Amino acid sequence: MMPSHDQILAAVDATWPAAQYLAKGPWTLREGLGGGQRVSAASAFCDVKDADIDMAISGMRDLGQHPLFMIRPQDKELDQLLEKRGFTIKDPVTAHVAPLADLIGDVPTVAVTPSWPPLAVQREIWASTGIGPARIKVMERVQSAKTTHLGRAGDVPAGTAFTGIDSDLAMLHALEVLPEQKRQGVGKHIMTSAANWAAAQGARWLSVLVVNSNASANAFYKNIGMRDAGFGYHYRRAPEVAE
């Protein structure tokens, strides 16, 4: 059976964790320390009312973060309340998933090298695409099995990704291929390497989250055999004038 929405979201927190999780009223607040939206957004763990939103806003401001909420399929009422307050939608995301049995395969030894911690050249590739030290810190916080994958085109370092595991679900994050090295199979080799590694750790599924606006990435995951998990989420961000 395909992982549930809750399992995928739990794996996201386990494999791309915030620096700190704070319970405040009906909210889970995440302290991101510059690691991006996913580790900085507040989410509700029960039904909320309009008055509860101020509590979350105050908590996020205390952390030095701009108010940002994760809106999952069960958060329709919260979504409407935030819309009335002028919070704007940001970065709708779709979850893709596949059985590892559909993704494992042979990878030329020189094509991909799994390693932890990430090599200097991987950090350079990530930095060139906007994934800096704060997001490397997110990877370092993962407590479960984890690795990175350095992909090459010929002898040239060309791409990298990070994979972590929660129970039997592997999550792949931060897949990046240098623009000049695309269309050489690097991404596909990295995905196969990630699947092989995750299967060796006892996982059964691989999932990845992609913003809907990234048409090429969504097409790539579909083309290698992953499918829409049937849910996604988006963010609601406070208007700048509210700062």
C-alpha positions in Angstrom: 0.0 0.0 0.0 1.3 3.5 -0.9 2.5 5.6 2.0 -0.3 7.8 3.4 -0.2 11.5 3.4 0.6 11.5 7.1 3.5 9.1 6.6 5.0 11.3 3.9 4.7 14.4 6.0 6.2 12.6 9.0 9.1 11.5 6.8 9.6 15.1 5.6 10.1 16.2 9.2 12.4 13.3 9.9 14.6 13.7 6.8 14.5 17.5 6.5 14.2 18.6 10.1 13.9 22.0 11.7 16.4 23.1 14.2 13.7 23.1 16.8 10.0 22.2 17.1 7.9 24.1 19.5 4.3 23.3 20.7 2.3 26.4 21.2 -1.4 26.0 21.7 -2.7 24.1 18.6 0.4 24.8 16.6 3.8 23.2 15.8 6.3 26.0 15.3 9.5 25.2 13.4 12.7 27.2 13.9 14.5 27.1 10.5 17.7 29.1 11.1 17.7 30.0 7.5 17.1 26.5 6.2 14.1 27.4 4.0 10.4 27.4 4.1 9.9 23.7 4.9 11.7 24.0 8.2 10.3 27.4 9.1 6.6 27.0 8.6 4.0 26.6 11.4 1.4 23.8 11.1 -1.7 23.1 13.0 -2.1 19.7 14.8 -5.8 20.2 15.6 -8.7 22.5 14.5 -7.9 26.2 14.9 -9.9 29.4 15.2 -9.1 32.8 13.9 -7.9 34.0 17.3 -5.4 31.1 17.4 -3.5 32.6 14.4 -2.2 35.5 16.4 -0.6 33.0 18.8 1.3 31.4 16.0 2.3 34.8 14.4 3.6 35.9 17.8 5.6 32.7 18.2 7.2 32.9 14.8 8.1 36.6 15.3 9.7 35.6 18.6 11.9 33.2 16.6 12.9 36.0 14.3 10.9 34.5 11.4 8.4 36.0 9.0 4.9 34.4 9.7 4.5 31.4 7.4 2.0 28.6 7.6 2.0 25.2 5.9 -1.4 24.4 4.5 -2.1 20.7 4.0 -5.3 19.1 2.6 -6.9 19.0 6.0 -6.3 22.7 6.6 -9.0 24.2 4.3 -10.6 26.3 7.1 -7.2 27.6 8.1 -6.4 28.4 4.5 -9.6 30.5 4.3 -8.9 32.3 7.5 -5.4 33.3 6.4 -6.6 34.4 3.0 -9.0 36.8 4.7 -6.0 38.2 6.6 -4.2 38.8 3.3 -1.7 36.0 3.6 -0.6 35.0 0.1 -0.2 31.5 -1.4 3.5 30.5 -1.9 4.9 27.5 -3.7 2.3 24.8 -4.0 4.0 21.4 -3.7 3.2 18.0 -5.0 4.5 14.7 -3.5 5.7 12.0 -5.9 6.2 8.4 -4.8 7.2 5.0 -6.2 8.0 1.6 -4.9 11.8 1.1 -4.7 11.4 -2.1 -6.7 10.4 0.1 -9.7 13.4 2.4 -9.4 16.4 0.2 -8.5 18.8 -0.8 -11.2 22.4 -0.8 -12.4 24.5 2.3 -12.1 28.0 2.6 -13.6 30.4 2.8 -10.7 31.9 6.1 -11.9 28.5 7.7 -12.5 27.4 8.1 -8.9 29.2 8.0 -5.5 27.1 7.8 -2.3 28.9 9.5 0.6 28.3 11.1 4.0 29.2 13.7 4.9 28.9 15.6 1.6 32.2 16.3 -0.3 33.4 19.8 -0.9 32.5 19.6 -4.6 28.9 18.7 -3.6 28.7 21.7 -1.4 30.0 23.8 -4.3 27.3 22.4 -6.7 24.6 23.1 -4.1 25.9 26.6 -3.4 25.8 27.4 -7.1 22.0 26.6 -7.1 21.2 28.5 -3.9 21.5 25.6 -1.4 23.9 27.1 1.1 25.4 26.2 4.6 22.0 26.6 6.4 20.5 23.8 4.3 23.5 21.6 4.7 22.9 22.0 8.5 19.4 20.6 7.9 21.0 17.5 6.4 23.4 17.2 9.3 20.5 17.2 11.8 18.9 14.1 10.4 19.2 11.3 12.9 18.2 8.3 10.8 20.1 6.6 7.9 21.2 9.2 5.4 23.6 9.8 2.5 24.4 12.1 -0.4 24.9 11.1 -4.0 27.6 12.8 -6.2 26.7 12.3 -9.9 29.3 12.7 -12.7 29.1 13.2 -16.4 32.2 11.4 -17.6 34.8 12.4 -15.1 33.2 15.7 -14.3 31.2 16.3 -11.1 27.8 17.2 -12.4 25.0 16.8 -9.8 24.2 15.9 -6.2 21.3 15.0 -4.0 20.5 14.0 -0.4 18.5 11.0 0.8 17.2 10.2 4.3 15.0 7.4 5.6 12.0 7.3 8.0 10.7 3.8 8.7 10.3 2.2 5.2 10.0 5.5 3.3 13.1 7.2 1.8 12.8 10.9 1.0 15.1 12.5 -1.6 15.9 16.1 -1.2 17.9 18.8 -3.0 18.6 17.0 -6.3 20.5 19.5 -8.4 22.3 19.0 -11.7 24.6 21.8 -13.1 22.9 23.5 -16.1 25.8 22.7 -18.4 25.7 19.0 -17.5 22.0 18.4 -18.0 20.5 16.0 -20.5 23.3 13.5 -19.9 21.4 11.1 -17.7 23.0 12.4 -14.4 19.6 12.9 -12.7 18.4 9.5 -13.6 21.7 7.9 -12.4 21.4 9.8 -9.1 17.8 8.6 -8.6 18.7 5.0 -9.3 21.6 5.2 -6.9 19.3 6.7 -4.2 16.9 3.8 -4.8 19.6 1.2 -4.6 21.0 2.7 -1.4 17.5 3.1 0.2 16.6 -0.5 -0.6 19.8 -1.7 1.0 18.7 0.1 4.2 15.4 -1.8 4.2 13.2 0.9 2.8 10.4 0.1 0.4 9.3 3.4 -1.0 10.9 6.6 -2.3 9.2 10.0 -2.3 10.2 13.5 -3.4 8.5 16.9 -3.1 8.4 19.3 -6.0 7.0 22.7 -6.4 4.2 22.7 -9.0 5.9 25.6 -10.9 8.9 23.4 -11.7 7.4 21.7 -14.8 10.7 20.1 -15.9 11.3 18.4 -12.5 7.7 17.2 -12.3 8.0 15.7 -15.8 11.3 14.1 -14.9 9.9 12.3 -11.9 6.9 11.1 -13.9 9.2 9.9 -16.7 11.3 7.7 -14.4 8.2 6.0 -13.0 7.2 8.0 -9.9 3.6 9.0 -9.6 1.6 11.7 -7.9 0.9 10.6 -4.3 -2.5 12.4 -4.5 -1.8 15.2 -2.2 0.4 18.3 -1.8 0.6 21.4 0.3 1.3 25.1 0.0 2.3 27.9 2.2 0.6 31.1 3.3 2.9 34.0 3.9 2.1 37.1 5.9 2.0 40.3 3.8 5.3 42.3 4.1 3.4 45.3 5.6 2.6 43.1 8.6 6.3 43.0 9.6 
